[in-house]
Amino acid sequence: MKFGIIISTNEPETVWNAFRFAVTAQRKKHTVKVFLLGKGVEADGLQNSTFDIKRQWDAFLSHDGEILACGTCLKLRSKAETTTCSVSTMDELLQLVEESDKVVSFG
């Protein structure tokens, strides 16, 4: 099954749970793409002593996960593309929704 995950928050526990879900799906042999939208583009680099987001982020990427980030949302926050997160568009978000069997939104 193909899962599309949309993260639209920078709240550490929610971002952590979104990536935990993504990694769990990958381990069950599902294909997963993550799209960061709005405050979600701040997920890259979020740090929290209780919720190890980086560990889940890295685990997701190590299982061939793909992370896309809204370019407009990045620009509004003066953030740039990173090596682990590609700048994307609404067209690519639409494509993610169209090609996914299920879409889950965290935000």
C-alpha distances in whole Angstrom, upper triangle without the diagonal:
4,7,10,13,16,19,23,25,27,27,27,26,23,22,22,20,17,17,17,14,12,14,13,9,10,12,10,8,5,6,9,12,14,17,21,23,26,27,24,25,28,25,26,29,29,31,31,33,31,27,27,24,25,24,21,21,22,19,16,18,19,15,15,14,15,18,19,22,24,27,29,29,29,33,34,34,35,32,31,28,28,26,23,23,23,25,23,24,23,22,19,18,18,16,13,13,13,10,8,6,8,11,13,17,19,23
4,7,10,13,16,20,22,24,25,25,24,21,20,20,18,15,15,16,13,11,13,13,9,10,13,11,10,6,5,6,8,11,14,17,19,23,24,21,22,25,22,23,26,26,28,29,32,30,26,25,23,23,23,19,18,20,18,15,16,17,14,13,12,12,14,16,19,20,23,26,25,26,29,30,30,32,29,28,25,24,23,20,19,19,21,19,20,19,18,15,14,14,12,9,10,10,8,5,5,7,9,11,14,17,20
4,6,10,13,16,19,21,21,21,20,17,16,17,15,12,12,13,10,8,11,11,8,9,13,12,11,7,6,5,7,9,11,14,16,20,21,18,19,21,19,20,23,23,25,26,28,27,23,22,20,21,20,17,16,18,16,13,15,17,14,13,11,11,12,14,16,18,21,23,22,23,27,27,27,29,26,26,23,23,22,19,17,18,20,18,18,17,17,15,13,13,12,9,9,11,9,5,6,5,6,7,11,13,16
4,7,10,13,16,18,19,20,19,16,15,16,15,11,12,14,11,9,13,14,11,12,15,15,14,11,9,6,5,6,8,11,13,16,18,14,16,19,17,18,21,21,24,25,28,26,22,22,19,20,20,17,15,18,17,13,15,17,15,14,11,10,10,11,13,14,18,20,19,20,23,24,24,26,23,22,20,20,20,17,15,15,16,14,15,14,14,11,9,10,10,6,6,9,8,6,8,6,5,6,8,11,14
4,6,10,12,15,16,16,16,12,11,13,11,8,9,11,9,8,11,13,11,12,16,16,16,12,11,7,6,5,6,8,10,14,15,11,13,15,13,15,18,18,20,21,24,22,19,19,16,17,18,14,13,16,16,12,14,17,15,15,11,10,9,10,12,13,17,18,17,18,21,22,21,24,21,21,19,19,19,16,14,15,16,14,15,14,16,13,10,12,13,9,9,12,12,9,11,9,6,5,6,7,11
4,6,9,12,14,15,15,11,10,13,12,9,11,13,12,11,14,16,14,16,19,19,19,16,14,11,9,6,5,6,7,10,11,8,11,13,12,14,17,17,20,21,24,22,19,19,16,17,19,16,14,17,18,14,16,19,18,17,13,12,10,10,10,11,14,15,13,15,18,18,18,21,19,19,17,18,19,16,14,14,14,13,13,12,14,12,9,11,13,10,9,13,14,12,14,11,7,6,5,6,8
4,6,8,10,11,12,9,7,10,10,7,9,12,12,11,14,16,16,17,20,21,21,18,17,13,11,7,6,5,6,8,8,5,8,10,8,11,14,13,16,17,20,19,16,16,13,15,17,14,13,16,17,14,16,19,19,18,14,13,10,10,10,11,14,15,12,14,17,17,16,19,17,18,17,17,19,15,13,15,15,14,15,14,17,15,12,14,16,13,13,17,17,15,17,14,11,9,6,5,6
4,7,9,12,13,10,9,13,13,10,13,16,15,15,18,20,19,21,24,25,25,22,20,17,14,11,9,6,5,5,5,4,8,9,9,12,15,13,17,18,21,20,17,18,15,17,19,17,15,19,20,18,19,22,22,22,18,16,13,12,10,10,14,13,10,12,15,14,14,17,16,17,17,18,20,18,15,16,15,14,14,14,17,16,13,15,17,15,15,19,20,18,20,17,13,11,8,6,5
4,5,8,10,7,7,11,12,10,13,15,15,16,18,20,20,22,24,26,26,24,22,19,17,13,11,8,8,7,5,4,8,8,8,12,13,11,14,14,18,17,15,16,13,16,18,16,15,19,20,18,20,23,23,23,19,18,15,14,12,13,16,15,12,13,16,15,14,17,16,18,18,18,21,18,16,18,17,17,18,17,20,19,16,19,21,19,18,22,23,21,23,20,16,13,10,7,5
4,6,9,8,7,10,12,11,13,15,16,17,19,21,22,23,25,27,27,25,24,20,18,14,13,10,10,9,5,5,8,6,6,9,10,8,10,11,15,15,12,14,11,13,16,15,14,17,19,18,19,22,23,23,20,19,15,15,13,14,16,16,12,13,16,15,13,16,14,16,17,17,19,17,15,18,17,18,19,19,23,21,19,22,24,21,21,25,26,24,25,22,19,16,13,10,8
4,6,6,6,9,10,11,13,14,16,17,19,20,21,23,25,26,28,25,25,21,20,16,16,13,13,12,9,8,11,9,8,12,12,9,10,10,13,12,10,12,11,14,16,15,15,18,19,18,20,23,24,24,21,21,18,18,16,17,20,20,16,17,20,18,16,19,18,20,20,20,22,20,18,21,21,21,23,22,26,24,21,24,26,23,23,27,27,25,26,23,20,16,14,10,8
4,6,5,6,9,10,11,12,14,15,16,18,20,21,22,24,26,24,24,20,19,16,16,14,15,15,11,10,12,10,8,11,11,7,8,7,10,9,7,9,7,11,13,12,12,15,17,16,18,21,22,23,20,20,17,18,17,19,21,22,18,18,21,20,18,20,18,20,20,19,21,18,18,21,21,22,24,24,27,25,23,26,27,24,24,28,28,25,27,23,21,17,15,11,11
4,6,5,6,9,10,10,12,14,15,16,18,20,21,23,25,23,23,20,19,16,17,15,17,17,14,12,15,13,11,14,14,10,10,9,11,8,6,9,8,12,13,12,13,16,17,16,19,21,22,23,20,21,18,20,19,21,24,24,21,21,25,23,21,24,22,24,23,22,24,20,20,23,24,24,26,26,28,26,23,26,27,24,24,28,28,25,25,22,20,16,14,11,11
4,5,5,6,9,10,11,12,14,15,17,18,20,21,23,21,21,17,17,14,14,13,14,14,12,10,13,13,10,13,14,12,13,12,14,12,9,11,10,13,14,12,13,16,17,15,18,21,21,22,18,19,16,18,17,18,22,22,19,19,23,22,20,23,21,23,22,21,23,20,18,21,22,22,23,22,25,23,20,23,24,21,21,24,24,21,22,19,16,12,10,7,7
4,5,5,6,9,10,11,12,14,15,17,18,20,21,19,19,15,14,11,12,10,12,13,11,8,11,10,7,10,11,9,11,11,14,12,9,10,7,10,12,9,9,13,14,12,15,18,18,19,15,15,13,14,14,16,19,20,17,17,20,20,18,21,18,19,19,18,19,16,15,18,19,19,21,21,23,21,18,21,22,19,19,23,23,20,21,18,16,13,11,7,8
4,5,5,6,9,10,11,12,14,15,17,19,20,19,19,16,15,13,14,13,15,17,14,12,14,13,9,11,12,10,10,10,12,10,6,7,5,9,9,7,8,12,12,11,14,16,16,18,15,16,14,17,17,19,22,23,20,20,24,23,21,23,21,22,21,19,20,16,16,19,21,22,24,24,26,23,21,24,25,21,22,25,24,21,23,20,17,14,13,10,12
4,5,5,6,9,10,10,12,14,15,17,19,17,17,15,15,13,15,14,16,18,16,13,16,15,12,14,16,13,14,13,15,12,9,10,9,12,12,9,11,14,13,12,15,17,17,19,16,17,15,18,18,20,24,25,22,22,26,25,23,26,23,24,23,22,22,19,18,21,23,23,24,24,26,23,21,23,24,20,20,24,23,20,20,17,15,12,11,9,11
4,5,5,6,9,10,11,12,14,16,17,15,15,11,11,9,11,11,13,15,14,11,13,14,11,13,15,13,15,15,17,15,12,12,10,12,13,9,10,13,12,10,13,16,15,16,13,14,12,14,15,17,21,22,19,20,23,23,22,24,21,22,21,20,20,17,16,18,20,19,21,20,22,20,17,20,20,16,17,20,19,16,17,14,12,9,8,6,9
4,5,5,6,8,10,10,12,14,15,14,13,10,11,9,11,12,15,17,16,12,14,14,10,12,14,13,14,14,16,15,11,10,8,9,9,6,6,9,9,7,10,12,12,13,10,12,11,13,15,18,21,22,20,20,23,24,22,24,21,21,19,18,18,14,14,17,19,19,21,21,23,20,18,21,21,17,18,21,20,17,18,16,14,11,12,10,13
4,5,5,6,9,10,11,13,14,14,14,12,13,12,15,15,18,20,19,15,17,17,14,15,16,15,15,15,16,14,11,10,9,11,10,6,9,11,9,8,12,13,12,15,12,14,14,17,18,21,24,26,23,23,27,27,26,28,24,25,23,21,21,17,17,20,22,23,25,25,26,23,21,24,23,20,20,23,22,19,19,17,15,13,13,12,15
4,6,5,6,9,10,11,13,11,12,10,12,11,14,15,18,20,19,16,18,19,15,17,19,17,18,18,20,17,14,14,12,14,13,9,11,13,11,10,13,15,13,15,12,14,14,17,18,21,24,26,24,24,28,28,27,29,26,26,24,22,22,18,18,21,23,22,24,23,25,22,19,21,21,17,17,20,19,16,16,13,12,10,11,10,14
4,5,5,6,9,10,11,9,9,6,8,8,12,13,16,19,19,15,17,18,14,15,18,17,19,19,21,19,15,14,12,13,13,9,9,11,9,7,10,12,10,11,8,10,11,14,16,19,22,24,22,22,26,27,25,27,24,24,21,20,19,15,15,17,20,19,21,21,22,19,17,19,18,15,16,18,16,13,14,12,11,10,12,11,15
4,5,5,6,9,10,9,10,8,11,11,15,16,19,22,21,18,19,19,16,16,18,18,19,19,20,18,15,13,12,12,11,7,9,10,7,5,9,10,8,10,9,12,13,16,18,22,24,27,25,24,28,29,27,29,25,25,22,20,19,16,16,19,22,22,24,24,25,22,20,22,21,18,19,21,19,16,17,15,15,14,15,15,18
4,5,5,6,9,9,11,10,13,14,17,19,22,24,24,20,22,22,19,20,21,21,21,21,22,20,16,15,14,16,13,10,12,13,10,9,13,13,10,13,12,15,16,19,21,24,27,30,27,27,31,32,30,32,29,28,26,24,23,19,20,22,25,25,26,26,27,24,22,24,23,19,20,22,20,17,16,15,15,14,16,15,19
4,5,5,7,5,8,7,11,12,16,18,21,24,24,20,22,23,19,20,23,22,23,23,25,23,19,18,17,18,16,12,14,15,12,10,13,13,10,12,11,13,15,18,20,23,26,28,27,27,31,31,30,32,29,28,25,24,23,19,19,21,24,23,25,24,25,21,20,21,20,16,17,19,16,13,13,12,12,12,15,15,19
4,5,5,5,6,7,10,12,16,18,21,25,24,21,22,23,20,20,22,22,23,24,25,23,20,18,17,17,15,12,13,13,10,8,10,10,7,9,8,11,14,17,20,23,26,28,27,27,30,31,30,32,28,27,24,22,21,17,18,20,23,22,24,25,25,21,20,22,20,16,18,19,17,14,14,14,15,14,17,17,21
4,5,7,10,10,14,16,19,21,25,28,27,24,25,26,22,22,24,24,24,25,25,23,20,19,18,18,15,13,14,14,10,10,12,11,8,11,11,15,17,20,23,26,29,32,30,30,33,35,33,34,31,30,27,25,23,20,21,23,26,26,28,28,28,25,24,25,24,20,21,23,20,17,17,17,18,17,20,20,23
4,6,9,11,15,17,20,23,26,29,29,25,26,28,24,25,27,26,27,27,28,26,23,22,20,21,19,16,17,17,14,13,15,15,11,13,13,16,19,22,25,28,31,33,31,31,35,36,35,37,33,32,29,28,26,22,23,25,28,27,29,29,28,25,24,25,23,20,20,22,19,16,15,15,17,16,19,20,24
4,7,9,13,16,19,22,25,29,29,25,26,28,24,24,27,27,28,29,30,28,25,23,22,22,20,17,17,17,14,12,14,14,10,11,12,15,17,20,24,26,29,32,31,31,34,36,35,36,32,31,28,26,24,21,22,23,26,25,27,27,26,23,22,23,21,18,19,20,17,14,14,15,16,17,20,21,25
4,6,10,13,16,19,22,26,26,23,24,25,22,23,26,26,27,28,29,28,24,23,21,21,20,16,17,17,14,12,14,14,10,11,10,13,15,18,21,23,26,29,28,28,31,33,32,33,30,29,26,25,23,20,20,21,23,22,24,24,23,20,19,20,18,15,15,16,13,11,10,11,13,14,17,18,22
4,7,10,14,17,20,23,24,21,21,23,21,21,24,24,26,27,29,28,24,23,20,20,19,16,15,16,14,11,12,13,10,9,8,9,12,15,18,20,23,26,25,25,28,30,29,31,27,26,23,22,20,17,17,18,20,19,20,21,20,16,16,17,15,12,13,14,11,9,10,11,12,13,16,18,21
4,7,10,13,16,20,20,17,17,20,17,17,20,21,23,24,26,25,21,20,17,17,17,14,13,14,12,9,10,12,10,9,6,7,9,11,15,17,20,23,22,22,25,26,26,27,24,23,20,19,18,15,14,15,17,16,18,18,18,14,13,15,13,10,12,13,11,9,10,10,10,11,13,14,18
4,7,10,13,17,18,14,14,17,15,15,19,19,22,23,26,25,21,20,17,17,17,14,12,14,13,10,10,13,11,9,6,5,6,8,11,14,16,19,18,18,22,23,23,24,21,20,17,16,16,13,11,12,14,12,14,15,15,11,10,12,11,8,10,12,10,9,12,11,10,11,12,13,16
4,7,10,13,14,10,11,13,11,12,16,16,19,20,23,22,19,18,14,15,16,13,10,13,13,10,10,14,13,11,8,6,5,6,8,11,14,17,15,15,19,20,19,21,18,17,15,15,15,11,10,11,12,11,13,13,14,11,10,13,12,9,11,14,13,11,14,12,10,10,10,10,13
4,6,10,12,8,9,12,11,12,15,16,19,21,24,24,20,19,16,16,18,15,13,16,16,13,13,17,16,15,11,9,6,5,6,7,11,13,12,12,16,17,16,18,16,15,13,14,15,12,9,10,10,8,10,10,12,9,7,10,11,8,10,13,13,12,15,14,11,10,9,10,12
4,7,8,5,5,8,8,9,13,13,16,18,22,22,18,18,14,15,17,15,12,16,17,14,14,18,18,17,13,11,7,6,5,6,10,11,9,9,13,14,13,15,13,13,12,13,15,12,9,10,10,9,11,11,14,12,9,13,14,12,13,17,17,16,19,16,13,12,10,10,10
4,6,5,6,9,10,12,15,15,18,20,24,23,20,21,17,18,21,18,16,19,21,18,18,22,22,21,17,14,11,9,6,5,9,9,7,9,12,12,12,14,13,14,13,15,18,15,12,12,11,10,10,10,13,12,9,12,15,13,13,17,18,17,20,18,14,13,10,10,9
4,5,6,8,10,13,15,14,18,20,23,23,21,21,18,19,22,20,18,21,23,21,21,25,25,24,20,18,14,12,9,7,10,9,5,8,11,9,9,13,12,14,15,17,19,18,14,15,13,12,12,12,15,15,13,15,18,16,17,20,22,21,23,21,17,16,12,12,10
4,5,6,8,11,13,11,15,16,20,20,18,18,15,17,20,18,16,20,22,20,20,24,25,24,20,18,15,13,10,10,12,11,8,9,12,10,9,12,11,14,15,16,19,17,15,16,14,15,15,15,19,18,15,19,21,19,19,23,24,23,25,22,18,16,13,11,9
4,5,5,8,11,10,14,15,19,19,16,16,13,14,17,15,13,17,18,16,17,20,21,20,17,15,11,11,8,9,12,12,9,10,13,12,11,14,12,14,14,14,17,14,12,13,13,13,14,14,18,16,14,17,19,16,17,21,21,20,22,19,16,14,11,9,8
4,5,7,10,10,14,16,20,20,17,17,13,14,17,16,13,16,18,16,16,20,21,20,16,14,10,9,6,7,9,10,7,6,10,10,9,11,8,10,10,11,14,12,9,11,10,11,13,14,17,15,14,17,19,17,18,21,22,21,24,21,18,17,14,13,12
4,5,7,7,10,13,17,18,15,15,12,12,16,15,13,16,18,17,17,20,22,21,18,16,13,12,9,11,12,13,9,8,12,11,9,11,8,11,11,12,15,13,11,13,13,14,16,18,21,19,17,21,22,20,21,25,25,24,26,24,21,19,16,14,12
4,6,5,9,11,15,15,12,12,8,9,12,11,9,12,15,13,14,17,19,18,15,14,11,11,10,12,14,15,12,11,15,15,12,14,11,13,13,12,14,12,10,13,14,15,17,18,21,19,17,21,22,19,20,24,24,22,24,22,19,17,14,12,12
4,6,9,12,15,16,14,12,9,8,12,11,8,11,14,13,12,15,17,17,14,13,10,11,10,13,14,16,13,11,14,15,13,14,10,11,10,9,11,9,8,11,12,15,17,19,22,19,18,22,22,20,22,25,24,23,26,24,21,19,17,15,15
4,6,10,13,15,12,11,8,7,11,12,10,11,15,15,14,17,19,19,17,16,13,15,13,16,17,18,16,13,16,17,14,14,11,12,12,10,12,11,11,14,16,18,21,23,25,23,22,26,26,23,25,29,28,27,29,27,24,22,20,18,17
4,7,10,12,10,9,7,8,11,12,10,13,15,15,16,18,20,21,18,18,15,16,15,17,18,19,16,15,18,18,14,16,13,15,15,14,16,14,14,17,18,20,22,23,26,24,22,26,27,24,25,29,29,27,29,26,23,21,19,16,15
4,7,9,8,7,7,7,10,12,11,13,16,17,17,19,22,23,20,20,18,19,18,21,22,23,20,18,21,21,18,19,17,18,18,16,18,16,17,20,21,23,26,27,30,27,26,29,30,27,29,32,31,29,31,29,26,23,21,18,17
4,6,5,6,7,9,11,12,13,15,17,18,19,21,23,24,22,23,20,22,21,23,25,26,22,21,24,23,20,22,20,22,22,20,21,19,20,23,24,26,28,29,32,30,28,31,32,29,30,33,33,30,32,29,26,23,21,18,17
4,6,7,9,11,12,14,15,17,18,20,21,22,24,26,24,25,23,25,24,27,29,30,26,25,28,27,24,25,23,25,25,23,24,22,23,26,28,30,32,33,36,33,31,34,35,32,33,36,36,33,34,31,29,26,24,21,20
4,6,9,12,12,13,15,17,17,19,21,22,24,26,24,25,23,25,25,27,29,30,27,26,29,28,25,27,25,27,26,24,25,23,23,27,28,30,32,33,35,33,30,33,34,31,31,35,34,31,32,29,27,24,22,19,19
4,6,9,9,9,11,14,14,15,18,19,20,22,20,21,19,22,21,24,26,27,24,23,27,26,23,25,23,24,24,22,22,20,20,24,25,26,29,29,32,29,27,30,31,27,28,31,30,28,29,26,23,20,19,16,16
4,6,6,7,9,10,11,13,15,16,17,20,18,19,18,20,20,23,25,27,24,23,26,26,23,25,22,23,22,19,20,17,18,22,24,25,28,29,31,28,26,30,30,26,28,31,30,27,28,26,24,21,20,17,18
4,5,5,6,9,10,11,12,14,16,17,15,16,14,17,17,19,22,23,20,19,23,23,20,22,19,19,18,16,17,14,15,18,20,22,24,25,27,24,23,26,26,23,24,28,27,24,26,23,21,18,17,14,15
4,5,5,6,8,10,10,12,14,16,14,15,13,16,16,20,21,24,21,19,23,23,20,21,18,18,17,14,14,11,13,17,19,21,24,26,28,24,23,27,27,23,25,28,27,25,27,25,23,20,20,17,18
4,5,5,6,9,10,10,13,15,14,15,15,18,19,22,24,27,24,22,26,27,24,25,22,21,20,17,16,13,15,19,22,23,26,28,29,26,25,28,28,24,26,29,27,25,26,25,23,21,21,18,20
4,5,5,6,9,10,11,13,11,13,13,16,17,21,23,25,23,21,25,26,23,25,21,21,19,17,16,13,14,18,20,22,24,25,27,24,22,25,25,21,23,26,24,22,23,21,19,17,17,15,17
4,6,5,6,9,10,11,9,10,9,13,14,17,19,22,20,18,22,23,21,22,18,18,16,13,13,9,10,14,17,18,21,22,24,21,19,23,22,19,21,24,22,20,22,20,19,17,17,15,17
4,5,5,6,9,10,9,11,11,15,16,20,22,24,22,20,24,25,23,23,20,19,17,13,12,9,11,15,18,20,23,25,26,23,22,25,24,21,23,26,24,22,24,23,21,20,20,19,21
4,5,5,7,9,9,11,12,16,18,22,24,27,25,23,27,28,26,27,23,22,20,17,15,12,14,17,20,22,25,26,27,23,23,25,24,21,23,25,23,21,22,21,20,19,20,18,21
4,5,5,7,5,8,9,13,15,19,21,24,22,21,25,26,24,25,22,21,18,16,14,11,12,15,18,19,21,23,23,20,19,22,21,17,19,22,19,17,19,18,17,16,17,16,19
4,5,5,5,7,8,12,14,18,20,23,22,20,23,25,24,24,20,19,16,13,11,8,10,12,16,17,20,22,23,19,19,22,20,17,20,22,20,18,20,20,19,18,19,18,21
4,5,7,10,12,15,18,22,24,27,25,24,27,29,27,27,24,22,19,16,13,11,13,16,19,21,24,26,26,22,22,25,23,20,23,25,22,21,22,22,21,21,22,21,24
4,6,9,12,16,19,22,24,27,26,25,28,30,29,29,25,24,21,18,16,13,15,17,20,21,24,25,25,21,21,23,21,18,21,22,19,18,19,19,19,19,20,20,24
4,7,10,13,17,20,22,25,24,23,26,28,27,27,24,22,18,16,14,11,13,14,17,18,21,22,22,18,19,21,19,16,19,20,17,16,18,18,18,19,20,21,24
4,7,10,13,17,19,22,21,20,23,25,24,25,21,20,16,15,13,10,10,12,15,15,18,19,19,16,16,18,16,13,16,18,15,14,16,16,15,15,17,17,20
4,7,10,13,15,19,18,17,20,22,22,22,19,17,13,12,11,8,8,9,12,12,14,16,16,12,13,15,14,11,14,16,14,13,16,16,15,15,16,17,19
4,7,10,12,16,14,14,17,19,18,19,15,14,11,10,10,7,5,7,9,9,12,14,15,12,11,15,14,11,14,17,15,14,17,17,14,14,14,14,16
4,7,9,12,12,11,14,16,16,16,13,12,9,10,11,9,5,5,6,6,9,11,12,9,9,12,12,10,13,15,15,15,18,17,15,15,14,15,16
4,6,9,8,7,11,12,12,13,10,10,8,10,12,10,6,6,5,5,8,10,12,10,9,13,14,12,14,17,17,17,20,19,16,16,14,14,15
4,6,5,6,9,10,11,12,11,10,10,12,15,14,10,9,6,5,6,7,10,9,8,12,13,13,14,17,18,18,21,20,17,17,15,15,15
4,5,5,6,9,10,10,9,8,8,12,14,14,11,9,5,5,6,9,11,11,11,14,15,15,17,20,20,21,25,23,20,21,19,19,18
4,5,5,6,9,10,10,10,11,15,18,18,14,12,9,9,8,9,12,13,12,15,17,17,19,21,22,23,26,25,21,21,19,19,18
4,5,5,7,9,8,10,11,14,17,17,13,12,10,10,10,11,14,14,13,16,18,17,18,21,23,22,26,24,20,20,17,16,15
4,5,5,6,5,6,8,11,14,14,11,11,8,10,11,13,16,15,15,18,19,19,20,23,24,24,27,25,22,21,19,18,17
4,5,5,6,7,10,13,17,17,14,13,10,11,12,14,17,17,17,20,21,21,23,25,26,27,30,28,25,25,22,21,20
4,6,8,10,13,16,19,20,16,16,13,14,14,15,18,19,18,21,23,22,24,26,28,28,31,29,25,24,21,21,18
4,5,9,12,14,18,18,15,15,13,15,16,17,20,20,19,22,24,23,25,28,29,28,31,29,26,24,21,20,18
4,7,10,13,16,17,15,15,13,15,16,18,21,21,21,24,25,25,26,29,30,30,33,31,28,27,24,23,21
4,7,9,13,13,11,12,10,13,15,17,20,19,19,22,23,22,24,27,28,27,31,29,26,25,22,21,20
4,6,10,11,9,9,8,11,14,17,19,18,18,22,22,21,24,26,26,26,30,29,26,25,23,22,22
4,7,8,6,6,6,9,12,16,17,15,16,20,20,19,22,24,24,24,27,26,24,23,22,21,21
4,5,5,7,8,12,15,19,20,17,18,22,21,20,23,25,24,24,28,27,24,24,22,21,22
4,6,7,10,13,17,20,21,18,19,23,22,20,23,26,24,24,27,27,25,24,24,23,24
4,7,10,13,16,19,20,17,17,21,20,18,21,23,22,21,24,23,21,21,20,20,21
4,7,9,13,15,17,14,14,18,17,15,18,21,20,19,22,21,19,19,18,18,19
4,6,10,13,14,11,12,16,15,14,17,19,18,19,22,22,19,20,19,19,20
4,7,11,12,10,11,14,14,14,17,19,19,20,23,22,20,20,19,19,20
4,7,8,6,8,11,11,11,14,16,16,17,20,20,17,18,17,18,19
4,5,5,6,9,10,11,13,14,15,17,20,20,17,18,17,19,19
4,5,5,6,8,10,11,12,14,15,19,18,15,17,15,17,17
4,5,5,6,9,10,10,12,14,18,18,16,18,17,20,20
4,5,5,6,9,10,10,12,16,16,14,16,16,18,19
4,5,5,6,9,10,11,14,13,11,13,12,15,16
4,5,5,6,9,10,13,13,11,14,14,17,18
4,5,5,6,8,12,13,12,15,15,18,20
4,6,5,6,10,10,9,11,12,15,17
4,6,5,8,8,7,10,11,14,16
4,6,8,9,9,13,15,18,20
4,7,9,10,13,15,19,21
4,5,6,10,13,16,19
4,7,10,14,17,20
4,7,10,13,16
4,7,10,13
4,7,10
4,6
4
